[in-house]
Structure formats: C-alpha cells, structure tokens
Amino acid sequence: MSTENNILLITDNSIVSDLIKNKLLLLRNIDNFSAAKYEKAFSIIKKEKPCIIFYYLDKGKKRETDFINFINKMHQNSDLAECQIIPVFSKQNDDMLCTAFEHGISDFLNVKSTDTEFTLRVIWALQKKEMLRNIETKKNILAQLDIIDIENGLYTKNYINKILKTKSEKTKGAFAAVAPDVNTRNILSPAHLASIIKKNIRATDIVGFSNDFKLYLWFEKTKAKDTTTIFSKIKNELPKNCTISAGIVEMNDTPFEEAEKQANKFLAKALLKGNSFLVARSSTNTQIKSIEHQKPQIKNFKLFKQAFHKKIECIVAPLFYQTQKRIEEKLFKTNIQYKTEENNCYFMLENEERKSIFELTYPGYTKINIDISHEQEFENISNKRLSLDISEITTSKLGSLLEEFINEFQNKSY
C-alpha cells in the first residue's frame, strides 16, 4: 500500500506554484504535489481525490467569492468530504478568514510562511483527516448497534434516555422536550427539525429522537432561561409557516425521570398554545412564561425600572451570554465583553483597529435607549441611538439588532 499523499495547489500563478512546491517537498518527500489552474481545478480534484488542497487567494473580491463557492461545492460531494482545504493568502484578510472558517476550512497560511510552517500544517491536516475517518468508522459501528441514526448522527429513541440520564447525573444543565406544532408536522419532520437544531447548538449539547414527533435536548451547564435564546434562533431558521414548541426544565439534583415528566408536561401545554417555549422549575410545578410575551402595565418610574430589570434578567443577559459564546471562536484577536448590571448594560467588541459598544439605558417611563458607537484609531466615527418601547425588548428584536451591530464591526460598514 502506498504511503504517498496527494497534495494539490490551485493557482494561476506559476511563481507561487513553484515557491509552495519547494516549501512542501523540502521536508516531505513522501508526498505527491501537483498544481491546477482555478478553471480546471474541480475536474482534476474529482479525478485525483487529493488529501489536501491549498487554494491561493490573491487580491480581489471575485477570488474570495470563488473560494467560498469552491468550498461549498466540495462539501456537496460526499467523495471529497474528507479533503482538507487550506487557503494561502497573498495578504491576510481577517474578515475573509472568518467567513472561510464558518464554511469549513481546515487551516490557513500566508504565502510568506516558512517551510516549517507549511510542513507542519500538512501534518496537522493529515492527522485531522485520519481523525475524521476514525470518527466516521465509530459512527458506523454505533449506527449498526442502533445507538445513533446514520443519516444525521442523532441518538435514537432506544438510547437517548440512557444517554441523558447518565449525563444529568454527572453535570448540571437544562433538559428540553421539543416538537413541531401539530399544524406543521406534515411539513416539518423531526429529522428536518433535528438538522436545524444541530446547527444552532454547541458540540457539548446533546440531541436525540424520542417517541412520535418529539426530540430531547440536553444543554450542558446552562440555565433553563438561557435556552430560550437558542430556541428563538432555531425558530428563525425554520421553514416558512413552520413553528415549534418546547417544555424546558432546569436540572440540578433532579432525577432524570422526574425532569422528563415535567418537560413533557410543559411541552403538552406549549403545544396546546402553539409556538411557545415554556420553562418549568424542576423542583416545583411553577410555570414561568417567557418574558417577551408579557406586557407590563407600567404606571410609574419604579414599576418601569422593575420591568426593565426583568427584561435584563430574562432576555438581555441570556442573549449577551449566548452571543459571546457563539462568536468568540469566529472573531480572531477580538476582546468580547458584556455587562448586565442594574445601571450598566452593554456588549463590547474591541481589537487593535476598532472598538464598538452596544449599550442599553432607560431614561424615561416608556422608552429604552440603545446606543451603538464605533471607534477606530481612537476616533469616534459612528454613533446612533434607537428608542424602543419596553414591550419591543424581545429576544427576536434585540437579537436582530445585536447581529447587525456585530456585522458592522466585522465589515466596517458603520
């Protein structure tokens, strides 16, 4: 059996091709190296099936767009799923790098990187490829034992309870029973819903099939109230006219069987209401409705202040926390901070070039101010203020404004 690995460089630049070839083969003479022009690259890839692809990114938006399209095309071909894609920048573009990371690149390099850097990146990529192959082998074994579903990797209904029971005995977290609403079950299958959920939860979270149309979820080291932000995000990615409901229980020392019973009880209530996420306290039978469905009757400043603090506790704090966790791996060399104290409520992004702040204040009885500022090189270059009714401070509305703020910071579009 051959120990050679096929490595392909995609570029139209012959000088770059020779340069990278010399960097790679200097220390790894067991590899086969070849180059292909952008236009003919995919046909060569399907024929040679390389282990690693280096894609040279010279300057220009078109090349960057072509690269993202190339990644997507590779992922659509199951025969090429294990191929490791590494962009090589002529000049590093951090925004482009973040986008490529989200689409699934394995690593990245600069054309001026040293011979050793190129060699080590090849070794790491080959190790990752082998690791993915081992994971796939183990998934096939688990599927044959009917522990996971081979199509989507979710735990089956035969094992999900055992997995969650074991997990909940070792660590705290939140447990949820989720299902498509009755009027959308002919459109939204549990498998389809599961694929959407998987895209919006962490690697440490667990999802599996229960009976009928239900899915069970476990959010490790997460407060029950914080899960409503995740469910709102999932809700926004559902097909048109499709809705879901969930019963959620926070598990501390509660036996799994009791938590499961509670979650299903509240799921039943949520399904009757439709398009609802109902949170239960596992130690009592007290129901907590999502704060965003409550319409506070504000008669004076004291009541307004109390209502605002309730919004901070149930909506702003969970949203800031989940957003920080979600983007901290994507925004390289960026300091991400937030505070949700009584008189100091903000979300901040800062790197060497710029600093941006998303701040909430309550100056009056009926309005909440959102002040968004962007500074670059110690100069304030953008300020804007939005004033919202307190009833408008919902996970959906605030989440949308926060995403827009993050995009402005990333793309300098302020």
Order of alpha helices (4+ residues) and beta strands (2+ residues): beta-alpha-beta-alpha-beta-alpha-beta-alpha-beta-alpha-alpha-beta-alpha-beta-beta-alpha-beta-alpha-beta-beta-alpha-alpha-beta-beta-beta-beta-beta-alpha
